[in-house]
Amino acid sequence: MNTLKLVWMTFVQLVRQVCQLPQEIVKAVNRRQQKTVIDKREAERIDRICNPLKYRGK
């Protein structure tokens, strides 16, 4: 009986994970987009520090 229960619980977990997969993919894509934006901002900040004359009028 315990083996059957274990198999059933494993199956339920698998179904839950399959249902959550699209949400996890969307979250990963959003995280990657945010990281890209942050990296661009950081690159500009470092460039401003290294080359202040280039950004003098802004």
Chimera marker file (.cmm) of the C-alpha trace (Angstrom):
<marker_set name="trace">
<marker id="1" x="0.000" y="0.000" z="0.000" r="1" g="1" b="0" radius="0.5"/>
<marker id="2" x="2.801" y="2.418" z="0.827" r="1" g="1" b="0" radius="0.5"/>
<marker id="3" x="4.439" y="1.759" z="-2.532" r="1" g="1" b="0" radius="0.5"/>
<marker id="4" x="1.215" y="2.576" z="-4.334" r="1" g="1" b="0" radius="0.5"/>
<marker id="5" x="0.847" y="5.784" z="-2.336" r="1" g="1" b="0" radius="0.5"/>
<marker id="6" x="4.434" y="6.752" z="-3.139" r="1" g="1" b="0" radius="0.5"/>
<marker id="7" x="3.869" y="6.149" z="-6.850" r="1" g="1" b="0" radius="0.5"/>
<marker id="8" x="0.671" y="8.213" z="-6.738" r="1" g="1" b="0" radius="0.5"/>
<marker id="9" x="2.350" y="11.133" z="-4.929" r="1" g="1" b="0" radius="0.5"/>
<marker id="10" x="5.219" y="11.068" z="-7.409" r="1" g="1" b="0" radius="0.5"/>
<marker id="11" x="2.751" y="11.189" z="-10.288" r="1" g="1" b="0" radius="0.5"/>
<marker id="12" x="0.897" y="14.122" z="-8.697" r="1" g="1" b="0" radius="0.5"/>
<marker id="13" x="4.163" y="16.041" z="-8.269" r="1" g="1" b="0" radius="0.5"/>
<marker id="14" x="5.059" y="15.380" z="-11.882" r="1" g="1" b="0" radius="0.5"/>
<marker id="15" x="1.694" y="16.717" z="-13.075" r="1" g="1" b="0" radius="0.5"/>
<marker id="16" x="2.117" y="19.842" z="-10.918" r="1" g="1" b="0" radius="0.5"/>
<marker id="17" x="5.571" y="20.496" z="-12.314" r="1" g="1" b="0" radius="0.5"/>
<marker id="18" x="4.362" y="20.054" z="-15.884" r="1" g="1" b="0" radius="0.5"/>
<marker id="19" x="1.532" y="22.527" z="-15.226" r="1" g="1" b="0" radius="0.5"/>
<marker id="20" x="3.942" y="25.068" z="-13.744" r="1" g="1" b="0" radius="0.5"/>
<marker id="21" x="6.485" y="24.772" z="-16.555" r="1" g="1" b="0" radius="0.5"/>
<marker id="22" x="5.046" y="27.593" z="-18.745" r="1" g="1" b="0" radius="0.5"/>
<marker id="23" x="5.021" y="29.958" z="-15.756" r="1" g="1" b="0" radius="0.5"/>
<marker id="24" x="8.626" y="29.098" z="-14.927" r="1" g="1" b="0" radius="0.5"/>
<marker id="25" x="9.664" y="29.739" z="-18.525" r="1" g="1" b="0" radius="0.5"/>
<marker id="26" x="7.999" y="33.175" z="-18.463" r="1" g="1" b="0" radius="0.5"/>
<marker id="27" x="9.730" y="33.994" z="-15.175" r="1" g="1" b="0" radius="0.5"/>
<marker id="28" x="13.114" y="32.969" z="-16.585" r="1" g="1" b="0" radius="0.5"/>
<marker id="29" x="12.628" y="35.096" z="-19.699" r="1" g="1" b="0" radius="0.5"/>
<marker id="30" x="11.625" y="38.104" z="-17.582" r="1" g="1" b="0" radius="0.5"/>
<marker id="31" x="14.643" y="37.654" z="-15.317" r="1" g="1" b="0" radius="0.5"/>
<marker id="32" x="16.933" y="37.512" z="-18.331" r="1" g="1" b="0" radius="0.5"/>
<marker id="33" x="15.408" y="40.679" z="-19.827" r="1" g="1" b="0" radius="0.5"/>
<marker id="34" x="15.803" y="42.512" z="-16.520" r="1" g="1" b="0" radius="0.5"/>
<marker id="35" x="19.405" y="41.372" z="-16.253" r="1" g="1" b="0" radius="0.5"/>
<marker id="36" x="20.085" y="42.666" z="-19.769" r="1" g="1" b="0" radius="0.5"/>
<marker id="37" x="18.637" y="46.076" z="-18.864" r="1" g="1" b="0" radius="0.5"/>
<marker id="38" x="20.649" y="46.217" z="-15.646" r="1" g="1" b="0" radius="0.5"/>
<marker id="39" x="23.839" y="45.216" z="-17.486" r="1" g="1" b="0" radius="0.5"/>
<marker id="40" x="23.312" y="48.001" z="-20.047" r="1" g="1" b="0" radius="0.5"/>
<marker id="41" x="22.771" y="50.569" z="-17.287" r="1" g="1" b="0" radius="0.5"/>
<marker id="42" x="25.866" y="49.354" z="-15.476" r="1" g="1" b="0" radius="0.5"/>
<marker id="43" x="27.938" y="49.536" z="-18.668" r="1" g="1" b="0" radius="0.5"/>
<marker id="44" x="26.811" y="53.125" z="-19.237" r="1" g="1" b="0" radius="0.5"/>
<marker id="45" x="27.562" y="54.034" z="-15.614" r="1" g="1" b="0" radius="0.5"/>
<marker id="46" x="31.074" y="52.630" z="-15.884" r="1" g="1" b="0" radius="0.5"/>
<marker id="47" x="31.564" y="54.408" z="-19.208" r="1" g="1" b="0" radius="0.5"/>
<marker id="48" x="30.468" y="57.692" z="-17.592" r="1" g="1" b="0" radius="0.5"/>
<marker id="49" x="33.006" y="57.171" z="-14.826" r="1" g="1" b="0" radius="0.5"/>
<marker id="50" x="35.817" y="56.331" z="-17.245" r="1" g="1" b="0" radius="0.5"/>
<marker id="51" x="34.965" y="58.986" z="-19.874" r="1" g="1" b="0" radius="0.5"/>
<marker id="52" x="33.301" y="61.961" z="-18.145" r="1" g="1" b="0" radius="0.5"/>
<marker id="53" x="34.044" y="64.340" z="-21.032" r="1" g="1" b="0" radius="0.5"/>
<marker id="54" x="31.902" y="62.247" z="-23.346" r="1" g="1" b="0" radius="0.5"/>
<marker id="55" x="28.828" y="62.925" z="-21.183" r="1" g="1" b="0" radius="0.5"/>
<marker id="56" x="29.466" y="66.527" z="-20.279" r="1" g="1" b="0" radius="0.5"/>
<marker id="57" x="26.173" y="68.077" z="-21.494" r="1" g="1" b="0" radius="0.5"/>
<marker id="58" x="23.787" y="65.428" z="-20.203" r="1" g="1" b="0" radius="0.5"/>
<link id1="1" id2="2" r="1" g="1" b="0" radius="0.2"/>
<link id1="2" id2="3" r="1" g="1" b="0" radius="0.2"/>
<link id1="3" id2="4" r="1" g="1" b="0" radius="0.2"/>
<link id1="4" id2="5" r="1" g="1" b="0" radius="0.2"/>
<link id1="5" id2="6" r="1" g="1" b="0" radius="0.2"/>
<link id1="6" id2="7" r="1" g="1" b="0" radius="0.2"/>
<link id1="7" id2="8" r="1" g="1" b="0" radius="0.2"/>
<link id1="8" id2="9" r="1" g="1" b="0" radius="0.2"/>
<link id1="9" id2="10" r="1" g="1" b="0" radius="0.2"/>
<link id1="10" id2="11" r="1" g="1" b="0" radius="0.2"/>
<link id1="11" id2="12" r="1" g="1" b="0" radius="0.2"/>
<link id1="12" id2="13" r="1" g="1" b="0" radius="0.2"/>
<link id1="13" id2="14" r="1" g="1" b="0" radius="0.2"/>
<link id1="14" id2="15" r="1" g="1" b="0" radius="0.2"/>
<link id1="15" id2="16" r="1" g="1" b="0" radius="0.2"/>
<link id1="16" id2="17" r="1" g="1" b="0" radius="0.2"/>
<link id1="17" id2="18" r="1" g="1" b="0" radius="0.2"/>
<link id1="18" id2="19" r="1" g="1" b="0" radius="0.2"/>
<link id1="19" id2="20" r="1" g="1" b="0" radius="0.2"/>
<link id1="20" id2="21" r="1" g="1" b="0" radius="0.2"/>
<link id1="21" id2="22" r="1" g="1" b="0" radius="0.2"/>
<link id1="22" id2="23" r="1" g="1" b="0" radius="0.2"/>
<link id1="23" id2="24" r="1" g="1" b="0" radius="0.2"/>
<link id1="24" id2="25" r="1" g="1" b="0" radius="0.2"/>
<link id1="25" id2="26" r="1" g="1" b="0" radius="0.2"/>
<link id1="26" id2="27" r="1" g="1" b="0" radius="0.2"/>
<link id1="27" id2="28" r="1" g="1" b="0" radius="0.2"/>
<link id1="28" id2="29" r="1" g="1" b="0" radius="0.2"/>
<link id1="29" id2="30" r="1" g="1" b="0" radius="0.2"/>
<link id1="30" id2="31" r="1" g="1" b="0" radius="0.2"/>
<link id1="31" id2="32" r="1" g="1" b="0" radius="0.2"/>
<link id1="32" id2="33" r="1" g="1" b="0" radius="0.2"/>
<link id1="33" id2="34" r="1" g="1" b="0" radius="0.2"/>
<link id1="34" id2="35" r="1" g="1" b="0" radius="0.2"/>
<link id1="35" id2="36" r="1" g="1" b="0" radius="0.2"/>
<link id1="36" id2="37" r="1" g="1" b="0" radius="0.2"/>
<link id1="37" id2="38" r="1" g="1" b="0" radius="0.2"/>
<link id1="38" id2="39" r="1" g="1" b="0" radius="0.2"/>
<link id1="39" id2="40" r="1" g="1" b="0" radius="0.2"/>
<link id1="40" id2="41" r="1" g="1" b="0" radius="0.2"/>
<link id1="41" id2="42" r="1" g="1" b="0" radius="0.2"/>
<link id1="42" id2="43" r="1" g="1" b="0" radius="0.2"/>
<link id1="43" id2="44" r="1" g="1" b="0" radius="0.2"/>
<link id1="44" id2="45" r="1" g="1" b="0" radius="0.2"/>
<link id1="45" id2="46" r="1" g="1" b="0" radius="0.2"/>
<link id1="46" id2="47" r="1" g="1" b="0" radius="0.2"/>
<link id1="47" id2="48" r="1" g="1" b="0" radius="0.2"/>
<link id1="48" id2="49" r="1" g="1" b="0" radius="0.2"/>
<link id1="49" id2="50" r="1" g="1" b="0" radius="0.2"/>
<link id1="50" id2="51" r="1" g="1" b="0" radius="0.2"/>
<link id1="51" id2="52" r="1" g="1" b="0" radius="0.2"/>
<link id1="52" id2="53" r="1" g="1" b="0" radius="0.2"/>
<link id1="53" id2="54" r="1" g="1" b="0" radius="0.2"/>
<link id1="54" id2="55" r="1" g="1" b="0" radius="0.2"/>
<link id1="55" id2="56" r="1" g="1" b="0" radius="0.2"/>
<link id1="56" id2="57" r="1" g="1" b="0" radius="0.2"/>
<link id1="57" id2="58" r="1" g="1" b="0" radius="0.2"/>
</marker_set>
